[in-house]
Amino acid sequence: MTKPTQSKTVSRSLPGDQTKGTVVERMIRVDHAGEYGAVRIYEGQLAVLRGTEYESSIREMAEEEKRHRKGFEKLINERRIRPTVLSPLWHIAGFALGAGTALIGPKAAMACTEAVEEVIDEHYSEQASKLGDEERELRDMIEDFRQDELAHRDLAREEGSADAPGYTLLTAAVKASSRVAIWLSTRI
């Protein structure tokens, strides 16, 4: 007597695991929120440092962040992804962070930029490594934007970010708050 063969499907996911679609939606949501916040940081810096030798550098970085934000806005609309409900908070917090660090001084504004961009580099690198060929366009966009973020970090360093008052404490605080913002915007 032969036993009928049963087809066994082995599930590699566990209860509570996210689908690939959910992971991608969260990536787009958080990246959109991050680029929105970055634009607001630069707007805050410009409000304080307008007319200084730093204005053109900040304005150039802000324009690149606006391009990034528009890219993620397009994806949000095309894929019908809900943006984070925290956008009003990032509107205020981003501007306050940019203006606040600029009020400390231009080097502090550059330290803020350096810290944010270092966190975003890590964040985008992690995301790009998770995206397969089925999301090649998103992965390429993230990699493209990541290169801009690295250039912003390098420019901030050239502008003397390490000479900011309380550099170590300031950058640690900005990095920690950026990581919290990423965590919240991914989920809410």
KELO-616163 format. One line per 5 residues: number of its first residue (from 1); their letters; for each residue x, y, z of N, C-alpha, C, O, CB. Coordinates in pm, 1 decimal. Atoms other than C-alpha are relative to their C-alpha. Glycine has a CB too. Example, Ala and Ser with C-alpha at 12.3 -4.5 7.8 and 13.67 -1.06 7.14 Angstrom:
// residues 2
1	AS	89.0:-119.0:0.0:1230.0:-450.0:780.0:90.0:120.0:0.0:193.6:118.1:66.5:-99.2:2.7:124.6  -82.0:-119.0:-6.0:1367.0:-106.0:714.0:-77.0:109.0:73.0:-26.1:219.8:89.9:41.4:46.2:-141.5 $
// end
This chain:
// residues 188
1	MTKPT	84.5:-116.6:0.0:0.0:0.0:0.0:89.5:123.6:0.0:175.1:139.4:87.1:-96.4:-0.6:121.6  -80.5:-120.3:8.0:150.0:328.6:-103.6:-78.2:117.3:57.1:-199.9:128.4:42.2:42.5:28.1:-145.1  61.8:-120.2:-57.2:83.8:650.7:74.9:-4.2:108.2:-106.9:90.2:124.6:-184.2:78.2:49.6:126.4  3.3:-111.6:94.9:-32.3:942.8:-130.2:103.3:104.5:41.3:122.6:132.5:159.6:-142.5:63.2:-7.1  -99.3:-104.1:-30.4:234.6:1206.6:-157.5:-72.1:130.4:27.9:-167.7:168.2:-39.8:101.6:17.4:-117.0 $
6	QSKTV	58.1:-129.5:-34.0:153.2:1531.9:4.5:98.3:109.2:-38.8:219.1:98.0:-17.8:-35.2:8.3:151.4  -83.0:-115.3:33.9:281.2:1857.4:-123.0:11.5:86.2:124.7:-88.2:133.6:179.0:-60.0:81.5:-120.6  -21.5:-83.0:-118.1:434.6:2045.4:162.6:57.9:133.2:-43.7:158.9:139.2:-113.9:93.7:-70.2:102.1  -51.7:-133.2:25.1:480.1:2415.2:135.6:60.5:49.4:129.5:-6.6:60.5:232.1:-111.1:96.8:-52.0  -69.3:-47.6:-119.4:734.8:2540.8:377.3:-6.3:151.7:0.7:40.8:217.9:-91.7:148.1:-50.3:4.5 $
11	SRSLP	7.7:-145.1:-13.8:663.1:2890.1:495.4:125.7:50.1:69.8:163.5:1.6:176.4:-127.4:42.1:78.8  -121.1:-55.9:-57.2:971.6:3091.4:561.2:-30.3:124.2:84.8:60.1:185.2:142.0:98.9:34.5:-110.8  35.4:-116.8:-80.3:780.9:3367.6:733.1:-61.8:-44.7:131.1:-113.2:-155.7:145.0:-96.8:92.3:-76.6  54.9:24.5:-132.2:671.2:3386.8:1088.3:-119.8:90.8:22.5:-134.2:192.4:-45.5:106.8:22.1:109.0  112.1:-89.0:-30.0:353.2:3530.9:1235.6:51.8:139.8:34.4:145.1:155.1:113.3:-85.0:-56.6:116.7 $
16	GDQTK	-41.2:-138.0:-25.5:385.3:3908.1:1236.1:101.7:52.2:-98.8:128.5:172.3:-101.4:55.6:11.2:136.9  -94.3:-45.9:102.1:639.8:3917.4:952.1:-74.8:84.4:-102.7:-192.2:61.1:-131.2:71.4:-120.4:-68.9  58.7:-87.7:99.8:575.3:4185.3:696.2:16.7:-60.1:-138.4:113.7:-130.6:-166.3:63.1:139.4:6.1  -13.5:40.5:139.6:509.7:4113.8:332.9:99.9:93.6:-67.9:129.9:201.8:-17.5:-138.6:2.3:-73.6  -92.6:-84.1:77.5:752.3:4248.5:74.1:-67.8:133.4:-35.3:-4.5:238.9:-31.4:46.2:-74.0:-130.2 $
21	GTVVE	73.7:-121.9:34.2:482.9:4497.6:-29.3:-7.1:96.8:116.3:8.7:217.5:98.1:-140.0:-34.4:-45.8  6.3:-84.8:-119.4:446.0:4627.3:325.3:135.7:62.5:29.4:144.1:179.5:67.0:-48.0:-81.1:121.3  -135.4:-51.3:-22.7:822.5:4663.1:360.3:29.0:115.8:-96.1:82.9:218.7:-55.4:105.3:-113.3:-17.8  -25.3:-104.2:100.0:841.3:4866.1:38.4:-84.7:123.7:28.8:-36.3:236.2:16.7:-29.5:-52.8:-142.0  85.4:-114.2:-35.7:545.9:5083.8:140.8:60.6:79.2:115.7:62.5:202.3:113.2:-141.7:-48.2:37.4 $
26	RMIRV	-62.3:-67.1:-115.3:717.4:5159.9:471.5:125.1:75.3:-42.6:151.0:185.7:5.4:35.0:-102.2:110.0  -120.5:-67.6:48.2:1040.3:5243.8:291.0:-36.1:132.4:-67.7:23.6:236.5:-40.1:77.4:-90.8:-98.0  39.2:-121.2:72.9:867.7:5491.0:62.8:-57.7:102.4:96.0:-28.2:221.4:84.6:-102.4:-33.0:-110.6  58.8:-92.0:-98.4:669.2:5640.8:351.7:107.7:71.8:80.8:104.0:194.1:94.2:-93.8:-76.0:94.6  -101.9:-60.5:-84.5:973.7:5698.4:570.3:95.2:86.6:-81.8:140.7:190.6:-34.2:77.8:-107.9:74.3 $
31	DHAGE	-90.3:-80.1:82.6:1189.3:5823.5:284.6:-65.2:131.3:-41.9:0.4:235.4:-46.7:42.8:-79.0:-123.7  73.5:-122.7:30.7:922.5:6071.8:182.1:2.8:95.1:119.7:28.7:214.5:105.0:-145.9:-32.4:-39.5  -0.9:-81.7:-122.0:899.3:6194.0:541.7:139.0:57.7:25.4:152.4:173.9:63.7:-45.8:-83.6:121.5  -137.0:-46.1:-23.2:1278.0:6216.7:569.0:40.8:111.6:-94.0:105.3:208.1:-52.9:96.1:-114.7:-14.0  -35.3:-105.9:96.1:1316.8:6421.0:253.8:-80.5:126.7:27.8:-30.7:237.5:8.3:-24.7:-47.7:-145.3 $
36	YGAVR	80.7:-115.5:-40.6:1033.4:6647.1:367.1:68.1:71.0:117.8:81.5:193.4:118.6:-145.0:-44.3:38.5  -69.2:-56.8:-115.8:1212.9:6696.3:699.3:130.8:67.0:-38.4:165.5:171.7:16.2:26.5:-107.8:103.0  -127.9:-58.3:44.1:1544.7:6761.5:522.5:-21.5:136.3:-64.9:54.3:230.0:-40.4:71.4:-94.6:-99.0  31.2:-129.7:62.4:1389.4:7038.0:313.2:-27.2:103.3:109.0:19.9:216.8:101.1:-123.0:-11.9:-96.1  32.2:-92.8:-109.6:1254.3:7194.4:632.8:123.8:38.3:81.1:134.5:152.5:125.7:-104.7:-62.2:92.6 $
41	IYEGQ	-124.1:-33.0:-70.5:1595.2:7173.3:804.2:74.5:108.3:-76.8:119.6:206.7:-18.0:89.4:-126.0:17.6  -72.1:-99.7:80.1:1754.7:7363.7:517.4:-75.4:133.1:-4.8:-13.2:239.3:-7.9:22.5:-52.6:-142.6  76.3:-125.5:-4.5:1471.0:7617.4:516.5:25.7:73.2:131.5:37.7:195.7:133.3:-151.5:-27.5:-17.3  -32.5:-60.7:-129.1:1537.4:7676.6:886.8:139.6:59.7:1.1:160.3:169.7:52.5:-12.4:-102.7:110.9  -136.3:-52.6:7.5:1908.7:7716.8:824.0:5.8:126.3:-85.0:73.7:222.5:-49.1:94.9:-105.7:-56.9 $
46	LAVLR	0.7:-117.6:87.6:1843.2:7960.6:539.4:-66.7:120.0:65.8:-26.8:233.9:41.1:-70.8:-32.3:-130.5  66.7:-111.3:-68.3:1609.9:8168.3:756.1:97.7:76.3:88.4:84.2:197.2:107.6:-117.7:-51.4:84.0  -98.6:-62.4:-89.0:1903.8:8236.0:986.7:125.5:42.9:-75.5:182.5:147.8:-45.6:37.8:-96.1:112.3  -130.0:-24.0:64.7:2202.3:8224.3:750.6:-9.7:65.3:-137.6:88.5:70.9:-211.5:73.6:-129.6:-13.1  16.4:-71.3:127.5:2057.3:8409.9:451.9:94.5:119.6:-2.9:105.5:194.0:94.5:-148.2:46.3:-20.2 $
51	GTEYE	-91.8:-112.6:14.9:2311.1:8659.2:321.8:140.7:-27.5:50.9:226.7:60.4:45.6:-55.0:118.2:71.0  -133.9:34.9:-47.0:2610.1:8475.4:469.1:72.3:-80.3:-107.8:13.4:-115.9:-209.9:-7.1:-80.4:132.9  -77.8:79.5:94.7:2885.9:8288.1:289.7:-51.4:-143.4:-11.6:-13.5:-214.1:-104.9:145.8:-1.3:41.4  52.3:136.4:0.2:2696.7:7963.7:370.3:-128.4:-13.5:-82.6:-171.4:-124.8:-112.7:-25.9:-45.1:142.3  130.7:4.0:65.5:2377.6:8057.9:186.4:-0.1:-82.4:-128.4:-90.2:-164.0:-147.6:-45.6:139.8:-30.5 $
56	SSIRE	4.0:71.2:128.2:2469.9:7922.7:-157.3:14.4:-150.7:19.1:-51.9:-228.1:-49.9:110.6:51.4:-92.7  -15.4:144.1:-26.2:2585.0:7585.5:-19.6:-129.7:-58.4:54.5:-173.8:-164.7:10.8:115.9:-25.6:99.4  124.4:48.9:-60.0:2270.7:7547.1:189.5:-111.1:-2.1:-104.2:-188.7:-97.5:-110.9:-41.0:87.9:120.6  104.1:-7.1:102.7:2047.9:7656.1:-97.7:16.2:-115.0:-101.4:-82.8:-174.4:-144.2:5.1:137.5:-72.6  -25.4:109.2:94.3:2213.0:7401.2:-331.1:-43.1:-134.8:59.9:-105.8:-216.4:-7.7:150.0:-4.1:-38.6 $
61	MAEEE	41.2:125.4:-64.7:2162.8:7119.3:-80.3:-151.9:-7.3:11.4:-210.9:-113.5:-8.4:64.3:-12.8:139.7  146.0:-3.6:-12.7:1801.9:7227.7:-24.4:-67.4:-35.8:-133.1:-167.9:-106.8:-134.5:-46.4:139.7:47.2  58.2:30.6:130.9:1730.9:7209.8:-398.8:9.8:-149.2:-30.2:-82.8:-206.9:-87.3:70.1:80.9:-110.4  -12.7:144.5:21.2:1863.7:6853.7:-412.8:-99.2:-75.8:87.3:-157.1:-175.1:43.2:143.6:-46.8:29.9  97.4:65.2:-88.3:1647.1:6758.5:-113.8:-141.6:16.4:-55.0:-223.9:-74.0:-40.5:8.7:58.1:142.9 $
66	KRHRK	132.0:-19.8:61.3:1344.6:6907.2:-292.0:-19.9:-98.5:-115.2:-130.0:-150.3:-134.0:-15.8:146.0:-50.6  7.3:97.9:108.8:1422.2:6684.9:-592.4:-28.1:-139.5:57.7:-109.3:-214.6:3.6:132.3:-0.5:-82.8  23.4:128.7:-65.7:1438.5:6383.4:-359.2:-145.0:-10.3:47.9:-212.4:-110.9:25.4:97.2:-18.6:118.8  137.7:1.1:-51.8:1109.4:6478.2:-193.1:-100.2:-20.3:-113.5:-195.8:-96.6:-99.4:-30.8:131.7:75.2  90.7:14.0:114.5:940.3:6511.8:-532.7:0.9:-143.1:-53.6:-103.0:-194.8:-94.6:39.0:98.4:-111.8 $
71	GFEKL	-7.7:139.1:44.1:1065.9:6165.8:-630.3:-83.9:-91.4:87.0:-154.5:-178.5:36.3:143.7:-47.2:0.0  79.4:83.6:-89.8:910.1:6010.3:-322.2:-146.8:39.4:-0.9:-232.9:-46.4:18.7:54.5:8.5:141.2  140.4:-41.1:13.9:591.8:6218.2:-359.2:-63.0:-69.4:-119.9:-178.1:-112.8:-114.3:-11.4:153.8:-14.8  49.2:68.6:119.8:555.4:6070.3:-706.8:-32.1:-145.8:32.9:-137.4:-196.3:-5.9:104.4:8.0:-114.8  24.0:140.3:-36.8:588.9:5717.0:-566.3:-118.0:-14.8:95.5:-197.0:-108.4:83.2:125.1:-59.7:63.8 $
76	INERR	112.8:1.3:-94.7:346.3:5793.2:-281.1:-131.4:5.1:-78.7:-225.2:-69.1:-49.6:9.1:120.7:100.7  122.4:-16.4:79.1:87.4:5902.7:-538.2:-23.4:-117.9:-93.7:-134.9:-169.6:-101.2:6.4:129.0:-80.5  15.1:109.8:95.3:152.4:5632.3:-798.5:-39.7:-130.0:68.4:-122.5:-205.3:17.1:128.8:-20.0:-77.2  24.9:127.6:-68.5:146.8:5349.0:-546.7:-109.7:10.3:106.1:-142.9:-87.2:173.5:128.2:-49.8:64.6  109.9:-24.2:-93.8:-127.4:5503.1:-334.1:37.6:-40.5:141.8:-33.2:-116.0:208.4:-124.7:-75.8:-44.1 $
81	IRPTV	-52.7:28.0:-133.8:77.0:5487.7:-14.7:-36.7:116.0:91.3:-23.6:232.7:54.4:155.0:-22.0:-3.1  33.8:-102.7:-97.9:-38.8:5672.9:291.7:128.1:62.8:53.2:216.0:-8.3:102.1:-84.4:-59.3:115.8  -115.9:-65.2:-62.1:217.3:5934.8:398.2:-10.1:-9.6:152.2:-115.7:-41.7:206.6:9.9:148.6:-44.3  2.5:2.0:-145.8:313.4:5950.8:762.5:-95.3:107.8:52.5:-105.0:216.8:-3.8:142.3:20.7:57.2  87.9:-99.1:-63.0:61.7:6125.6:984.4:82.0:100.6:80.8:27.8:198.0:133.0:-104.0:-69.7:91.0 $
86	LSPLW	-87.7:-88.9:-77.5:360.5:6291.4:1152.6:53.3:118.2:-80.4:134.4:195.5:-29.4:116.1:-78.6:54.9  -50.0:-110.7:83.5:419.9:6535.6:864.2:-11.5:137.7:66.4:81.9:217.1:55.7:-75.1:2.2:-130.7  5.8:-131.0:-66.8:292.0:6835.3:1065.2:109.9:16.3:106.8:163.2:125.7:125.4:-137.9:19.1:64.6  -107.3:-4.9:-98.9:541.9:6748.3:1339.5:134.7:22.2:-68.9:215.1:103.8:-23.6:2.9:-130.0:83.5  -128.5:-15.3:71.1:829.8:6713.5:1090.0:10.4:138.7:-62.7:120.5:191.4:-78.8:15.4:-108.9:-109.4 $
91	HIAGF	1.7:-136.3:54.3:724.8:7047.8:937.8:59.9:97.4:102.1:143.5:181.3:68.5:-145.3:42.7:-37.4  -46.9:-88.6:-107.1:787.8:7220.9:1269.9:137.7:-42.1:49.7:227.3:41.1:63.6:-99.8:0.8:116.4  -125.7:48.7:-58.0:1067.5:7002.4:1404.2:117.7:18.5:-95.4:226.9:55.2:-52.1:-13.2:-147.4:37.7  -107.5:-17.7:97.3:1272.1:7013.9:1083.5:46.1:144.3:-5.6:166.0:171.7:-0.1:-45.2:-45.3:-137.9  -34.5:-141.4:4.3:1257.9:7392.4:1062.5:69.8:42.1:129.1:170.0:113.4:125.8:-125.5:85.2:-23.1 $
96	ALGAG	-58.7:-36.5:-129.6:1332.7:7426.3:1434.7:142.5:-53.4:13.5:229.9:16.2:65.3:-86.8:-53.5:115.0  -134.6:56.0:-5.9:1633.7:7195.4:1408.2:95.9:79.3:-87.1:207.2:110.6:-44.9:-1.1:-146.2:-43.1  -85.0:-78.5:88.9:1772.1:7385.6:1111.3:26.8:139.3:53.4:141.8:183.1:57.4:-62.9:9.8:-136.3  -15.9:-136.0:-51.6:1710.5:7730.9:1257.4:76.5:0.1:132.2:162.8:84.8:155.1:-137.1:66.5:18.4  -65.8:7.0:-131.0:1820.0:7628.2:1606.9:148.8:-21.7:-10.5:226.9:45.0:57.4:-60.1:-109.8:82.4 $
101	TALIG	-144.1:22.3:13.7:2153.3:7490.2:1497.1:67.1:117.8:-69.0:181.1:151.0:-36.5:27.3:-128.9:-78.3  -57.0:-117.3:66.9:2209.6:7788.8:1267.4:15.4:116.5:97.1:110.0:194.5:85.8:-87.8:41.9:-118.6  -11.8:-106.0:-100.7:2144.8:8023.8:1560.1:121.7:-20.5:89.5:180.1:76.3:138.1:-126.5:6.1:85.5  -123.4:27.2:-74.5:2428.4:7850.0:1746.3:118.9:50.3:-80.8:217.4:99.5:-25.8:14.9:-152.3:30.9  -104.2:-46.8:90.7:2639.9:7933.7:1443.8:3.6:-83.6:-125.6:-48.9:-195.0:-127.8:135.8:-2.6:68.1 $
106	PKAAM	-4.6:73.2:127.0:2709.4:7829.3:1086.2:68.3:-136.3:11.3:28.4:-231.1:-56.3:71.3:82.9:-103.7  -68.7:129.3:-15.7:2947.1:7553.2:1196.4:-93.2:-102.3:65.3:-87.4:-221.1:33.7:129.2:16.6:84.7  98.4:89.5:-62.3:2670.1:7407.9:1414.9:-103.9:-45.0:-102.4:-147.5:-160.1:-100.4:-69.5:69.9:119.3  91.7:38.0:107.8:2435.1:7415.1:1115.6:64.0:-107.9:-86.7:-2.4:-202.9:-128.0:-38.1:123.2:-86.0  -71.6:99.5:80.2:2699.1:7223.1:921.7:14.4:-131.8:76.8:8.6:-239.1:16.7:139.0:53.5:-40.5 $
111	ACTEA	-6.4:122.3:-81.5:2738.4:6976.2:1211.2:-133.9:-72.1:-3.8:-137.7:-195.1:-8.8:39.1:32.9:146.4  133.7:58.1:11.3:2361.8:6920.2:1198.6:-13.2:-72.5:-133.8:-58.7:-186.8:-139.2:-109.4:109.6:13.9  5.9:60.3:133.4:2382.6:6854.1:824.8:82.7:-127.9:-5.2:36.3:-230.7:-54.6:49.4:99.4:-106.4  -86.5:117.8:0.4:2673.4:6615.2:869.8:-65.9:-116.9:73.0:-67.8:-229.0:22.3:135.1:32.9:64.6  60.1:106.2:-81.5:2494.2:6417.9:1141.2:-121.9:-61.1:-68.7:-135.0:-183.3:-75.0:-39.8:54.7:137.4 $
116	VEEVI	119.5:50.1:68.4:2165.0:6390.5:953.4:40.6:-84.7:-120.0:-12.6:-193.8:-140.4:-91.1:117.0:-44.8  -38.5:70.7:121.8:2337.3:6284.8:633.1:70.6:-132.2:29.3:58.7:-226.6:-48.8:89.7:88.1:-84.5  -62.0:128.0:-37.3:2542.4:6016.2:809.5:-107.1:-104.6:32.8:-95.1:-220.9:-5.8:94.8:18.9:121.1  109.0:92.4:-32.8:2222.9:5861.3:945.8:-73.7:-41.3:-127.3:-108.9:-158.1:-143.8:-98.5:64.8:100.9  71.7:30.8:124.0:2054.3:5884.2:605.5:83.3:-92.7:-88.1:28.0:-180.4:-154.5:-34.7:129.5:-76.4 $
121	DEHYS	-86.6:91.2:75.0:2354.5:5718.3:440.8:-19.2:-143.3:49.3:-37.5:-234.8:-31.0:148.3:42.3:13.3  20.7:134.2:-57.7:2318.8:5421.4:678.1:-138.9:-53.4:-36.0:-154.8:-169.1:-75.1:17.1:3.8:154.5  139.6:36.8:25.8:1942.0:5417.3:630.4:-20.1:-41.5:-146.1:-76.7:-147.4:-173.2:-93.5:117.4:35.0  15.2:31.1:141.6:1952.6:5427.3:249.3:81.3:-123.8:-39.3:36.0:-203.3:-121.6:42.5:119.8:-84.7  -81.0:118.8:30.3:2233.2:5167.7:237.2:-73.9:-127.0:41.2:-78.0:-224.9:-33.3:136.9:7.6:71.5 $
126	EQASK	75.7:115.7:-49.7:2026.1:4928.1:446.5:-119.9:-28.8:-89.3:-147.8:-144.2:-122.0:-46.7:24.1:144.8  116.6:19.7:86.1:1719.0:4985.1:231.9:40.9:-59.0:-135.0:-20.2:-154.9:-182.0:-74.3:133.0:-20.7  -42.8:45.7:132.3:1904.7:4936.9:-97.0:39.8:-147.1:3.8:15.3:-220.6:-91.9:117.3:85.3:-51.2  -42.1:139.4:-10.2:2047.5:4607.4:26.5:-118.6:-95.3:12.8:-105.4:-213.7:-18.3:92.7:-17.5:118.5  118.8:83.7:-15.9:1696.1:4476.9:99.8:-83.6:-9.8:-127.6:-165.6:-100.5:-141.9:-85.4:53.8:112.1 $
131	LGDEE	83.0:-3.8:120.2:1550.4:4563.7:-239.2:58.7:-90.4:-108.0:177.5:-82.6:-139.4:-13.3:144.5:-52.2  -43.6:89.5:106.3:1569.3:4299.7:-508.6:-21.4:61.9:-137.3:-53.7:180.0:-149.9:-73.5:-132.4:9.3  13.6:-47.8:137.3:1552.8:4328.1:-884.2:-141.3:42.9:-35.0:-161.1:124.7:-124.8:44.3:-106.3:-95.2  138.1:-39.9:29.2:1173.3:4355.3:-876.9:-26.3:144.9:42.0:-125.5:204.5:0.2:-98.6:-93.9:71.1  10.7:-140.7:-41.3:1223.1:4696.5:-712.9:126.6:75.9:-41.5:175.0:163.3:30.4:-22.2:11.0:154.6 $
136	RELRD	-124.3:-60.7:49.9:1525.7:4797.6:-921.3:-10.1:152.6:-12.1:83.8:223.8:23.3:36.1:-59.8:-136.0  17.0:-144.8:17.3:1386.0:5144.8:-1000.0:8.0:73.0:134.2:73.7:176.5:145.2:-134.5:30.3:-68.4  -5.2:-60.4:-133.4:1332.0:5224.0:-630.9:141.1:-9.3:56.8:192.4:87.2:113.4:-100.6:-68.8:95.2  -136.3:18.1:-50.5:1671.2:5081.3:-538.9:96.3:98.3:-66.5:180.6:157.8:0.6:47.3:-144.8:-23.5  -87.4:-93.8:71.9:1842.6:5290.4:-808.1:-25.0:144.0:44.9:68.7:223.0:57.4:-21.7:-12.2:-152.1 $
141	MIEDF	32.5:-134.5:-46.7:1659.5:5602.0:-692.6:61.1:23.8:138.2:119.5:129.2:163.4:-153.2:20.8:4.2  -56.6:-12.1:-134.5:1763.7:5540.9:-331.8:152.0:14.7:-7.7:210.1:96.9:63.2:-38.0:-122.9:86.5  -146.1:-9.7:15.6:2125.1:5487.1:-439.7:41.3:136.2:-56.0:141.6:193.2:-12.9:51.4:-112.0:-92.2  -27.5:-131.8:56.7:2117.4:5807.1:-647.7:-10.3:107.9:108.0:78.1:192.5:121.5:-97.5:30.5:-115.7  20.7:-98.6:-105.5:1978.5:6009.0:-358.9:105.9:-14.6:109.0:150.3:84.6:166.8:-140.6:-14.2:60.1 $
146	RQDEL	-104.1:25.7:-101.3:2228.3:5845.5:-120.8:130.4:69.7:-38.0:199.9:123.4:48.3:24.1:-152.3:16.4  -122.8:-68.1:44.2:2514.2:5982.3:-329.8:-8.8:149.9:26.1:90.2:211.5:65.7:25.4:-25.9:-150.0  18.8:-142.5:-31.7:2370.2:6333.9:-293.5:17.6:24.0:149.0:80.8:121.6:189.5:-139.6:48.4:-45.2  -9.8:-16.7:-145.4:2341.9:6285.4:82.9:145.9:-7.5:45.3:187.8:67.4:133.6:-84.0:-107.5:72.7  -142.8:9.5:-33.1:2706.7:6179.1:101.4:73.7:127.5:-40.5:163.6:173.0:30.2:63.6:-122.2:-69.4 $
151	AHRDL	-61.3:-125.7:43.9:2803.6:6489.1:-96.1:-34.1:113.4:97.6:49.9:199.0:125.1:-47.2:36.2:-143.2  40.0:-100.8:-99.5:2606.7:6703.7:153.1:83.5:-16.1:127.3:132.0:81.7:184.0:-151.9:-12.1:32.9  -82.4:27.2:-118.8:2788.3:6535.5:442.6:142.8:50.3:-21.3:200.3:115.1:66.2:1.1:-151.8:32.1  -137.8:-41.4:29.5:3124.3:6597.4:277.3:12.2:152.1:-7.1:110.7:209.0:39.8:47.2:-62.3:-132.1  -0.9:-146.3:6.5:3037.6:6961.2:205.1:-7.4:60.0:140.1:61.9:157.2:170.3:-117.1:51.0:-86.0 $
156	AREEG	10.8:-48.3:-138.2:2936.1:7011.9:567.7:134.6:-12.1:71.0:173.5:76.5:147.1:-108.5:-79.0:77.2  -133.5:18.0:-59.7:3273.1:6874.5:673.8:98.1:104.1:-53.2:176.2:161.6:22.6:53.4:-142.1:-28.6  -87.5:-102.2:60.2:3453.7:7104.2:430.1:-29.2:138.8:57.3:60.9:221.7:69.8:-17.2:2.0:-153.3  41.5:-129.5:-54.3:3257.4:7396.9:575.9:30.5:12.4:149.1:-3.0:113.8:210.4:-148.7:21.1:-23.9  -46.1:-11.1:-137.9:3396.4:7319.8:921.6:-92.7:-53.6:106.6:-92.2:-4.1:219.2:26.2:138.5:29.2 $
161	SADAP	94.7:55.3:-97.4:3129.2:7110.6:1092.7:67.5:-43.3:129.8:10.0:-28.0:237.5:-73.1:-117.9:-60.5  -69.5:49.8:-120.2:3386.5:6964.2:1333.3:41.2:113.1:94.7:76.2:87.7:209.9:123.9:-80.0:-40.7  -35.4:-115.3:-83.4:3459.1:7315.8:1464.0:-120.3:59.2:73.0:-108.5:161.9:139.8:64.7:107.1:-85.3  120.5:-50.0:-66.8:3103.5:7360.5:1591.0:14.8:-11.8:151.1:75.6:-106.8:200.3:-125.0:-77.1:-47.7  -1.1:12.6:-145.7:3064.3:7431.7:1961.3:-77.4:-125.5:41.5:-189.0:-148.3:-5.2:-61.1:126.7:66.8 $
166	GYTLL	65.8:120.9:-47.4:2980.0:7105.3:2136.6:-23.7:-102.6:-109.6:-122.8:-175.5:-106.9:-130.1:35.4:63.4  14.9:85.5:117.9:3032.0:6911.7:1813.4:-42.7:-143.0:36.1:-140.1:-193.9:-19.4:130.8:-3.6:-77.6  28.5:139.8:-32.1:3031.0:6565.2:1971.7:-140.0:-17.2:56.9:-214.2:-106.1:15.2:102.7:-53.4:98.6  133.5:6.3:-59.9:2722.1:6626.4:2183.1:-107.8:35.6:-102.4:-210.6:-31.6:-110.7:-8.9:94.5:121.2  97.0:-45.3:99.9:2540.7:6812.0:1903.8:-25.8:-108.9:-104.0:-141.2:-140.8:-132.6:49.7:128.5:-69.0 $
171	TAAVK	20.0:101.6:103.5:2599.7:6545.1:1640.4:-64.2:-126.5:57.6:-145.6:-190.0:-9.4:133.8:-34.8:-66.6  62.2:117.4:-62.6:2508.3:6264.9:1881.3:-149.8:23.2:18.8:-230.1:-66.5:-6.7:67.1:-31.5:136.2  141.6:-31.4:-21.0:2179.4:6438.6:1965.2:-76.5:1.3:-132.4:-188.3:-49.7:-139.8:-14.8:135.7:70.5  66.1:-6.1:130.7:2095.8:6503.2:1599.1:-13.8:-140.8:-58.4:-117.9:-174.5:-114.8:79.2:91.6:-97.5  7.8:137.9:50.7:2177.5:6143.1:1503.1:-108.6:-78.1:73.7:-187.0:-149.6:11.2:136.7:-71.6:15.0 $
176	ASSRV	101.4:72.2:-78.6:1962.7:6005.9:1786.3:-140.1:44.6:-39.9:-228.8:-38.7:-58.2:21.9:22.6:151.5  133.6:-48.1:37.2:1668.7:6228.5:1695.8:-35.4:-42.0:-142.5:-151.9:-69.1:-171.4:-7.9:153.2:13.4  26.2:45.7:137.4:1704.6:6135.2:1327.8:-41.0:-146.7:-1.9:-131.3:-185.3:-76.0:124.2:20.9:-88.5  35.4:142.9:-6.4:1693.4:5765.3:1412.5:-140.0:-20.2:58.0:-214.1:-107.5:13.0:103.1:-76.9:84.7  135.4:8.2:-56.8:1382.5:5817.2:1626.5:-102.6:42.2:-105.1:-207.5:-20.9:-118.2:-12.5:89.5:127.3 $
181	AIWLS	91.8:-46.1:104.8:1217.6:6011.0:1342.5:-19.3:-107.8:-106.7:-130.5:-127.7:-155.6:52.9:129.9:-64.6  9.3:108.4:98.6:1296.0:5726.1:1101.4:-89.3:-111.3:55.5:-178.7:-159.8:-13.8:142.1:-55.7:-35.8  76.9:108.2:-60.3:1153.8:5467.1:1339.7:-148.6:35.9:5.2:-234.0:-45.6:-29.4:52.6:-30.9:141.3  139.7:-41.8:-10.0:835.6:5666.7:1398.2:-66.7:10.8:-137.0:-179.1:-35.9:-155.1:-9.3:133.3:72.3  60.6:-21.5:131.2:776.9:5760.3:1033.7:-20.5:-129.6:-76.9:-107.8:-137.1:-163.3:85.4:93.8:-81.3 $
186	TRI	18.9:130.0:63.2:815.8:5400.5:923.5:-132.2:-60.9:44.9:-198.5:-130.1:-32.4:117.2:-94.6:33.2  114.3:68.5:-60.3:531.8:5296.0:1150.7:-128.7:82.1:6.1:-238.5:26.6:2.8:35.9:-42.2:137.0  119.7:-83.5:-24.1:297.0:5591.2:1189.5:-35.2:81.8:-122.7:-132.3:157.4:-120.8:22.3:93.8:119.9 $
// end
